Amino acid sequence: MELHIFDLDETLINGDSGALWHRYLVEQGIVTEPDFLAQDAAMMQQYALGELALERYIEFSLAPLQYYSQQQVDDWVTEFVDNTISPIIYPAGQALIQQLQQQHQVIIISATVSFIVKQIAAKLSVKHYLGVDLVGQQGRYTPTIDGVASYQEGKVTRLQQWLQQQPISYSKLRFYSDSINDRPLLEHVDHAYVVNPCAKLRPLARKRQWPILSWDLN
């Protein structure tokens, strides 16, 4: 049995779930800070360059949620996934997952917070997922990262930790991603595939002769 590993944002969905989540919070009136989305856009530019300080981004993202219970946030995420994420799931990605699950194991590894990744993975019928885990306190999510963040080199670490906990060994590891931030994991696995690669990843993919997949919403 092989393990097929998928990045989430801009790989399985046509967008960044973190940025879309922030827009949802603004549209619902949960966040009223006037420059919240502008700050988010600036950080997303840093992410595209592979230069985002994830801890700072998590603090920014969680600040508006500190007064709400985990249950309230999870309820919002359910609505967000149903209304915003479901329409932008790439059909080709969903079909590939369904095909692979007939013989192999699938896992999603994302640098998005786990309470969002969990529900998107469920929407895709994927049992296993790794996101950025947060420390909970008094029934609320905090901006404190629990353990190693699944970001850049941290994705390799988190995958290795997960593999050590599994009852079987996988014959091959295959990873699908769009982002230069995932270079460490792309270079770590047996087979790498790039999906709609970002500007910094495309030339590397060509140099390394990684297959390039083009997915759209049609």
ROLO-997258 format. One record per atom (N, C-alpha, C, CB): residue in three letters; x, y, z. Coordinates in pm, whole numbers, padded with zeros to 5 digits, always signed. Glycine has a CB too. Layout:
% ROLO-997258
alaXYZ...
***
This chain:
% ROLO-997258
met+00084-00120+00000met+00000+00000+00000met+00088+00125+00000met-00095+00000+00123glu+00052+00219-00087glu+00124+00347-00093glu+00051+00451-00009glu+00138+00395-00239leu+00126+00555+00031leu+00066+00670+00098leu+00070+00788+00002leu+00140+00704+00232his-00047+00841-00030his-00057+00958-00117his-00091+01079-00030his-00166+00936-00228ile-00005+01178-00034ile-00012+01294+00054ile-00052+01415-00029ile+00125+01319+00126phe-00150+01489+00018phe-00197+01606-00055phe-00184+01731+00030phe-00343+01586-00098asp-00128+01836-00030asp-00144+01969+00025asp-00291+02006+00004asp-00045+02074-00044leu-00335+02112+00072leu-00477+02149+00063leu-00499+02273-00024leu-00534+02174+00202asp-00450+02387+00024asp-00481+02514-00040asp-00415+02527-00177asp-00439+02629+00048glu-00493+02566-00276glu-00449+02582-00415glu-00404+02450-00478glu-00335+02683-00421thr-00422+02340-00406thr-00392+02208-00460thr-00521+02130-00478thr-00295+02131-00368leu-00594+02109-00369leu-00723+02041-00378leu-00839+02138-00394leu-00746+01957-00255ile-00815+02265-00355ile-00919+02366-00371ile-00864+02486-00447ile-00974+02411-00232asn-00952+02556-00514asn-00914+02672-00595asn-00914+02798-00506asn-01011+02690-00716gly-00818+02803-00416gly-00808+02917-00325gly-00732+02878-00201gly-00947+02968-00288asp-00712+02976-00114asp-00645+02953+00013asp-00750+02955+00123asp-00535+03060+00039ser-00765+02844+00193ser-00872+02834+00292ser-00855+02933+00406ser-00878+02693+00348gly-00730+02965+00441gly-00708+03063+00547gly-00756+03201+00507gly-00561+03068+00584ala-00718+03245+00388ala-00760+03377+00339ala-00911+03381+00321ala-00689+03411+00207leu-00969+03274+00271leu-01113+03269+00251leu-01187+03268+00384leu-01152+03146+00169trp-01130+03202+00483trp-01186+03202+00618trp-01189+03343+00675trp-01106+03109+00709his-01082+03416+00655his-01076+03555+00703his-01181+03641+00634his-00936+03615+00680arg-01201+03620+00505arg-01304+03695+00434arg-01443+03659+00488arg-01297+03666+00282tyr-01463+03532+00517tyr-01590+03489+00576tyr-01614+03559+00709tyr-01592+03335+00595leu-01512+03568+00793leu-01526+03633+00924leu-01565+03779+00909leu-01396+03621+01004val-01509+03845+00808val-01543+03985+00783val-01686+03996+00731val-01444+04048+00682glu-01721+03911+00636glu-01855+03917+00576glu-01964+03888+00679glu-01866+03817+00461gln-01933+03805+00778gln-02031+03771+00880gln-02034+03873+00994gln-02002+03634+00935gly-01947+03972+00987gly-01942+04073+01093gly-01874+04026+01219gly-02080+04117+01126ile-01807+03912+01213ile-01735+03860+01329ile-01606+03940+01349ile-01703+03709+01312val-01547+03982+01240val-01429+04070+01243val-01470+04205+01185val-01309+04009+01163thr-01442+04311+01258thr-01480+04446+01215thr-01360+04537+01196thr-01575+04508+01314glu-01240+04485+01219glu-01119+04566+01201glu-01108+04608+01055glu-00991+04486+01244pro-01098+04737+01026pro-01108+04786+00888pro-01000+04736+00793pro-01107+04933+00887asp-00878+04714+00845asp-00769+04672+00755asp-00733+04525+00771asp-00646+04758+00779phe-00824+04446+00825phe-00797+04305+00851phe-00761+04230+00723phe-00918+04239+00918leu-00842+04249+00618leu-00816+04177+00493leu-00693+04229+00422leu-00938+04187+00400ala-00662+04356+00438ala-00539+04411+00380ala-00417+04349+00446ala-00536+04565+00393gln-00423+04334+00577gln-00313+04268+00648gln-00299+04123+00603gln-00335+04275+00800asp-00412+04057+00584asp-00410+03919+00538asp-00345+03909+00400asp-00552+03861+00534ala-00382+04000+00311ala-00327+03998+00175ala-00176+04018+00176ala-00394+04106+00088ala-00128+04104+00264ala+00016+04128+00273ala+00089+04003+00321ala+00044+04245+00368met+00029+03934+00416met+00092+03811+00464met+00088+03701+00359met+00024+03763+00591met-00018+03697+00278met-00027+03597+00172met+00080+03620+00065met-00166+03600+00109gln+00117+03745+00044gln+00226+03775-00048gln+00357+03719+00007gln+00238+03927-00072gln+00377+03731+00138gln+00497+03674+00200gln+00495+03522+00188gln+00507+03716+00349tyr+00377+03462+00203tyr+00365+03317+00191tyr+00404+03272+00050tyr+00221+03272+00224ala+00357+03345-00051ala+00387+03309-00189ala+00537+03310-00218ala+00316+03404-00284leu+00608+03394-00145leu+00753+03403-00162leu+00828+03303-00074leu+00800+03544-00130gly+00754+03230+00009gly+00817+03136+00101gly+00879+03205+00221gly+00922+03058+00029glu+00828+03325+00255glu+00891+03406+00360glu+00798+03437+00477glu+00940+03535+00301leu+00682+03372+00484leu+00586+03402+00589leu+00631+03347+00724leu+00449+03345+00553ala+00623+03431+00827ala+00646+03386+00965ala+00513+03329+01016ala+00699+03505+01058leu+00503+03198+01021leu+00374+03135+01049leu+00320+03172+01186leu+00386+02984+01037glu+00408+03180+01286glu+00361+03213+01420glu+00288+03347+01422glu+00478+03215+01519arg+00341+03443+01350arg+00278+03576+01343arg+00143+03567+01273arg+00369+03677+01270tyr+00136+03487+01169tyr+00010+03471+01096tyr-00096+03406+01183tyr+00032+03388+00968ile-00058+03305+01260ile-00152+03238+01348ile-00203+03335+01455ile-00087+03115+01414glu-00115+03414+01511glu-00157+03514+01611glu-00257+03611+01550glu-00035+03590+01666phe-00229+03656+01429phe-00319+03748+01358phe-00455+03681+01334phe-00257+03793+01224ser-00453+03557+01289ser-00575+03486+01252ser-00663+03455+01372ser-00541+03359+01180leu-00601+03422+01485leu-00677+03379+01603leu-00721+03495+01692leu-00594+03284+01684ala-00662+03611+01674ala-00697+03724+01761ala-00847+03751+01766ala-00625+03848+01714pro-00919+03751+01653pro-01062+03781+01660pro-01146+03671+01724pro-01114+03808+01523leu-01088+03551+01742leu-01166+03436+01788leu-01146+03407+01937leu-01129+03314+01709gln-01064+03487+02002gln-01025+03454+02140gln-01142+03462+02239gln-00915+03547+02184tyr-01248+03531+02202tyr-01362+03547+02293tyr-01472+03444+02268tyr-01419+03687+02281tyr-01453+03358+02169tyr-01557+03263+02132tyr-01516+03120+02169tyr-01586+03271+01982ser-01614+03038+02200ser-01587+02898+02235ser-01543+02820+02112ser-01711+02833+02299gln-01475+02709+02135gln-01437+02621+02025gln-01560+02574+01950gln-01356+02501+02077gln-01668+02546+02021gln-01790+02499+01957gln-01847+02604+01864gln-01893+02460+02062gln-01846+02730+01907gln-01896+02837+01821gln-01810+02850+01696gln-01899+02969+01898val-01679+02846+01713val-01589+02855+01598val-01609+02737+01505val-01442+02861+01644asp-01622+02617+01560asp-01642+02498+01477asp-01773+02507+01398asp-01642+02371+01564asp-01876+02564+01461asp-02003+02582+01390asp-01987+02678+01272asp-02112+02634+01487trp-01911+02784+01294trp-01884+02876+01183trp-01806+02807+01072trp-01806+02999+01233val-01708+02724+01110val-01628+02653+01011val-01716+02560+00928val-01516+02573+01079thr-01812+02494+00992thr-01903+02406+00918thr-01977+02483+00810thr-02003+02340+01014glu-02031+02598+00845glu-02101+02682+00748glu-02006+02730+00640glu-02167+02801+00817phe-01886+02769+00680phe-01783+02817+00587phe-01746+02709+00485phe-01658+02862+00665val-01725+02588+00532val-01686+02478+00442val-01800+02445+00347val-01646+02353+00523asp-01921+02440+00399asp-02037+02407+00315asp-02060+02512+00206asp-02162+02395+00400asn-02050+02638+00242asn-02088+02745+00149asn-01973+02801+00066asn-02150+02857+00225thr-01853+02800+00121thr-01739+02863+00053thr-01643+02762-00008thr-01664+02951+00149ile-01611+02657+00066ile-01510+02562+00021ile-01565+02458-00076ile-01449+02491+00139ser-01681+02404-00047ser-01737+02297-00132ser-01741+02334-00280ser-01876+02261-00086pro-01783+02457-00316pro-01790+02491-00459pro-01655+02505-00528pro-01864+02618-00476ile-01545+02513-00451ile-01415+02535-00514ile-01322+02415-00500ile-01349+02658-00453ile-01378+02300-00466ile-01298+02177-00466ile-01276+02134-00611ile-01369+02064-00383tyr-01151+02106-00645tyr-01121+02062-00782tyr-01179+01923-00805tyr-00968+02062-00808pro-01267+01907-00904pro-01324+01775-00931pro-01218+01668-00960pro-01420+01784-01049ala-01112+01707-01031ala-01007+01611-01064ala-00936+01562-00939ala-00906+01673-01161gly-00915+01653-00845gly-00851+01614-00720gly-00939+01521-00638gly-00816+01736-00639gln-01067+01554-00631gln-01161+01471-00557gln-01172+01333-00620gln-01299+01538-00551ala-01177+01328-00752ala-01186+01200-00822ala-01060+01116-00801ala-01208+01223-00972leu-00943+01183-00802leu-00818+01110-00780leu-00815+01050-00640leu-00697+01203-00801ile-00858+01126-00542ile-00862+01075-00405ile-00951+00952-00396ile-00910+01184-00308gln-01069+00961-00455gln-01162+00848-00451gln-01102+00725-00517gln-01295+00885-00518gln-01033+00747-00628gln-00968+00636-00698gln-00857+00574-00614gln-00912+00684-00834leu-00774+00659-00556leu-00660+00611-00478leu-00704+00534-00354leu-00571+00726-00437gln-00813+00579-00292gln-00856+00517-00168gln-00906+00374-00186gln-00965+00599-00106gln-00923+00331-00310gln-00962+00192-00334gln-00848+00095-00305gln-01009+00175-00478gln-00723+00146-00315gln-00608+00058-00294gln-00503+00115-00199gln-00543+00027-00427his-00503+00245-00180his-00396+00309-00105his-00453+00397+00007his-00307+00393-00198gln-00360+00451+00085gln-00399+00543+00193gln-00376+00686+00148gln-00319+00513+00322val-00462+00777+00194val-00454+00919+00159val-00450+01001+00287val-00574+00961+00070ile-00368+01105+00286ile-00361+01198+00398ile-00346+01340+00342ile-00244+01163+00494ile-00409+01435+00408ile-00393+01577+00374ile-00303+01641+00479ile-00531+01651+00368ile-00201+01714+00433ile-00113+01787+00524ile-00114+01933+00482ile+00032+01729+00523ser-00154+02020+00574ser-00173+02161+00541ser-00114+02251+00649ser-00321+02192+00522ala-00074+02371+00608ala-00027+02472+00702ala-00142+02556+00756ala+00077+02562+00635thr-00265+02519+00723thr-00383+02583+00779thr-00412+02521+00916thr-00505+02569+00684val-00478+02596+01002val-00508+02545+01136val-00595+02420+01127val-00577+02654+01222ser-00575+02330+01221ser-00638+02199+01215ser-00790+02204+01222ser-00587+02113+01326phe-00847+02304+01292phe-00993+02304+01304phe-01060+02334+01171phe-01037+02404+01408ile-00987+02392+01077ile-01039+02410+00941ile-01007+02287+00855ile-00981+02538+00877val-00883+02240+00862val-00841+02125+00781val-00927+02003+00811val-00692+02093+00807lys-00959+01983+00938lys-01041+01868+00979lys-01172+01861+00902lys-01069+01875+01129gln-01240+01974+00894gln-01372+01973+00831gln-01363+01965+00678gln-01451+02097+00872ile-01259+02024+00619ile-01243+02012+00474ile-01205+01868+00438ile-01135+02111+00422ala-01118+01806+00519ala-01082+01666+00495ala-01206+01578+00501ala-00977+01619+00599ala-01293+01604+00598ala-01416+01526+00609ala-01504+01546+00485ala-01494+01565+00736lys-01508+01668+00435lys-01587+01696+00315lys-01534+01617+00196lys-01587+01847+00283leu-01404+01593+00194leu-01340+01517+00087leu-01336+01367+00117leu-01199+01568+00064ser-01397+01328+00228ser-01398+01187+00271ser-01258+01132+00294ser-01470+01100+00167val-01170+01219+00347val-01034+01179+00381val-01024+01168+00532val-00928+01282+00325lys-00991+01049+00579lys-00988+01022+00722lys-00868+01087+00791lys-00984+00872+00747his-00754+01082+00726his-00630+01126+00791his-00592+01267+00745his-00515+01028+00760tyr-00555+01351+00838tyr-00515+01488+00806tyr-00419+01540+00913tyr-00639+01580+00794leu-00335+01633+00874leu-00247+01705+00966leu-00257+01853+00933leu-00099+01654+00957gly-00285+01934+01033gly-00284+02078+01019gly-00205+02138+01132gly-00428+02136+01016val-00208+02269+01144val-00138+02335+01254val-00225+02322+01380val-00108+02486+01220asp-00178+02243+01474asp-00253+02221+01598asp-00233+02338+01693asp-00209+02089+01665leu-00340+02374+01761leu-00336+02486+01855leu-00365+02438+01996leu-00437+02594+01814val-00305+02504+02093val-00332+02475+02233val-00470+02529+02268val-00223+02536+02326gly-00552+02447+02329gly-00683+02492+02376gly-00675+02536+02520gly-00787+02380+02360gln-00756+02633+02555gln-00756+02683+02694gln-00897+02731+02730gln-00652+02800+02712gln-00951+02672+02835gln-01084+02709+02883gln-01189+02704+02771gln-01080+02849+02944gly-01178+02597+02690gly-01277+02576+02585gly-01264+02668+02466gly-01411+02591+02641arg-01150+02734+02453arg-01127+02824+02340arg-00998+02787+02268arg-01121+02972+02387tyr-00992+02821+02140tyr-00867+02806+02065tyr-00774+02922+02100tyr-00894+02801+01911thr-00647+02892+02119thr-00548+02997+02143thr-00453+03004+02025thr-00470+02972+02277pro-00377+03114+02011pro-00281+03124+01900pro-00150+03051+01926pro-00252+03269+01871thr-00142+02976+02034thr-00020+02903+02066thr-00017+02771+01990thr-00010+02877+02219ile+00087+02751+01911ile+00099+02629+01831ile+00140+02512+01920ile+00203+02648+01717asp+00069+02402+01906asp+00095+02281+01984asp+00188+02190+01904asp-00037+02207+02020gly+00311+02176+01951gly+00407+02091+01881gly+00466+02160+01758gly+00341+01961+01839val+00501+02079+01658val+00564+02130+01536val+00455+02172+01438val+00657+02024+01473ala+00469+02290+01381ala+00372+02337+01281ala+00396+02264+01148ala+00383+02491+01261ser+00289+02225+01083ser+00298+02156+00953ser+00318+02258+00842ser+00169+02070+00926tyr+00436+02318+00842tyr+00470+02428+00750tyr+00615+02415+00710tyr+00442+02567+00815gln+00641+02420+00578gln+00776+02407+00525gln+00841+02279+00578gln+00862+02532+00562glu+00961+02287+00642glu+01027+02166+00691glu+00943+02092+00794glu+01162+02201+00751gly+00854+02167+00861gly+00769+02106+00962gly+00675+02001+00905gly+00690+02210+01032lys+00642+02011+00777lys+00558+01908+00717lys+00630+01773+00713lys+00516+01949+00575val+00759+01776+00689val+00837+01652+00689val+00839+01593+00829val+00982+01677+00640thr+00862+01678+00928thr+00866+01631+01067thr+00733+01572+01109thr+00904+01745+01160arg+00624+01643+01079arg+00492+01594+01119arg+00458+01463+01047arg+00385+01701+01088leu+00496+01452+00920leu+00470+01328+00847leu+00547+01213+00910leu+00508+01344+00699gln+00674+01236+00942gln+00754+01131+01003gln+00696+01087+01137gln+00899+01179+01022gln+00650+01185+01216gln+00587+01152+01344gln+00461+01069+01323gln+00553+01281+01422trp+00383+01106+01224trp+00259+01033+01194trp+00290+00891+01148trp+00176+01107+01086leu+00389+00876+01060leu+00425+00745+01009leu+00469+00651+01121leu+00536+00758+00904gln+00539+00705+01219gln+00586+00624+01331gln+00470+00569+01414gln+00680+00706+01420gln+00356+00634+01406gln+00239+00593+01485gln+00149+00494+01410gln+00158+00716+01525gln+00182+00469+01284gln+00096+00383+01203gln+00133+00236+01219gln+00105+00423+01056pro+00036+00147+01210pro+00062+00004+01229pro+00128-00063+01109pro-00067-00068+01260ile+00134+00006+00995ile+00195-00053+00875ile+00300+00042+00818ile+00088-00086+00769ser+00385-00012+00732ser+00482+00069+00658ser+00433+00079+00514ser+00626+00007+00665tyr+00445+00197+00458tyr+00398+00219+00321tyr+00511+00195+00222tyr+00342+00362+00305ser+00477+00136+00109ser+00577+00099+00009ser+00636+00220-00061ser+00518+00005-00093lys+00553+00324-00079lys+00598+00447-00144lys+00523+00565-00086lys+00579+00440-00298leu+00590+00679-00086leu+00528+00805-00046leu+00519+00895-00168leu+00608+00874+00070arg+00397+00945-00197arg+00376+01034-00310arg+00309+01161-00258arg+00290+00966-00421phe+00357+01277-00303phe+00307+01404-00252phe+00268+01496-00365phe+00412+01472-00164tyr+00153+01564-00347tyr+00097+01656-00446tyr+00088+01795-00383tyr-00043+01607-00497ser+00146+01895-00449ser+00141+02031-00394ser+00157+02136-00503ser+00251+02049-00287asp+00116+02258-00470asp+00128+02372-00561asp+00236+02470-00517asp-00003+02445-00570ser+00289+02455-00395ser+00360+02565-00329ser+00509+02542-00311ser+00298+02591-00197ile+00586+02646-00328ile+00730+02642-00302ile+00757+02617-00154ile+00797+02774-00346asn+00661+02651-00069asn+00678+02624+00074asn+00687+02475+00103asn+00563+02684+00153asp+00638+02393+00010asp+00639+02249+00030asp+00760+02180-00034asp+00513+02189-00027arg+00858+02259-00075arg+00978+02199-00135arg+01041+02092-00045arg+01080+02308-00164pro+01053+02115+00087pro+01116+02010+00169pro+01045+01875+00159pro+01118+02054+00314leu+00913+01876+00160leu+00840+01749+00153leu+00841+01693+00011leu+00697+01768+00201leu+00834+01780-00089leu+00842+01734-00227leu+00974+01661-00252leu+00828+01852-00324glu+01081+01709-00190glu+01212+01648-00209glu+01232+01526-00118glu+01322+01749-00182his+01147+01513-00017his+01161+01404+00079his+01094+01274+00032his+01101+01445+00213val+00984+01287-00041val+00905+01169-00078val+00967+01094-00195val+00761+01210-00112asp+00911+00977-00223asp+00960+00897-00336asp+00921+00957-00469asp+00907+00754-00327his+00800+01011-00477his+00750+01069-00601his+00677+01199-00571his+00657+00970-00676ala+00713+01305-00641ala+00651+01436-00622ala+00571+01473-00746ala+00759+01544-00593tyr+00457+01537-00722tyr+00371+01587-00829tyr+00334+01731-00793tyr+00242+01497-00848val+00337+01819-00892val+00297+01957-00864val+00165+01985-00936val+00408+02058-00908val+00076+02050-00864val-00059+02080-00914val-00072+02231-00927val-00169+02022-00819asn-00097+02279-01048asn-00110+02424-01070asn+00000+02499-00995asn-00250+02474-01025pro+00126+02470-01024pro+00236+02521-00940pro+00246+02673-00938pro+00366+02463-00987cys+00285+02724-00822cys+00308+02868-00809cys+00430+02908-00892cys+00327+02909-00660ala+00451+03037-00907ala+00557+03088-00995ala+00696+03042-00953ala+00552+03239-00998lys+00717+03026-00823lys+00849+02984-00776lys+00869+02834-00783lys+00870+03031-00633leu+00760+02758-00782leu+00772+02612-00786leu+00783+02559-00928leu+00653+02548-00717arg+00720+02625-01024arg+00717+02572-01161arg+00857+02546-01219arg+00642+02668-01251pro+00951+02643-01213pro+01084+02614-01269pro+01156+02502-01197pro+01169+02739-01264leu+01135+02489-01066leu+01197+02380-00992leu+01140+02247-01037leu+01177+02398-00840ala+01007+02244-01058ala+00943+02120-01103ala+00997+02076-01239ala+00791+02139-01111arg+01015+02174-01328arg+01070+02141-01460arg+01213+02090-01448arg+01066+02264-01552lys+01292+02153-01363lys+01431+02111-01343lys+01439+01971-01286lys+01504+02209-01251arg+01350+01941-01191arg+01352+01810-01125arg+01268+01707-01200arg+01301+01824-00983gln+01203+01750-01308gln+01119+01662-01390gln+01004+01600-01310gln+01204+01552-01452trp+00948+01681-01221trp+00828+01637-01150trp+00707+01656-01240trp+00811+01716-01016pro+00618+01561-01247pro+00498+01576-01328pro+00417+01700-01284pro+00411+01450-01320ile+00368+01775-01382ile+00288+01895-01353ile+00143+01867-01393ile+00344+02021-01430leu+00054+01876-01295leu-00088+01853-01318leu-00162+01987-01324leu-00148+01763-01206ser-00254+01999-01417ser-00334+02121-01431ser-00480+02087-01398ser-00322+02182-01575trp-00529+02140-01286trp-00666+02114-01244trp-00745+02243-01248trp-00670+02052-01103asp-00873+02234-01284asp-00962+02350-01281asp-01097+02306-01226asp-00977+02414-01422leu-01191+02399-01224leu-01321+02371-01165leu-01421+02314-01264leu-01377+02496-01105asn-01383+02298-01389asn-01476+02246-01490asn-01484+02093-01484asn-01432+02292-01630
***
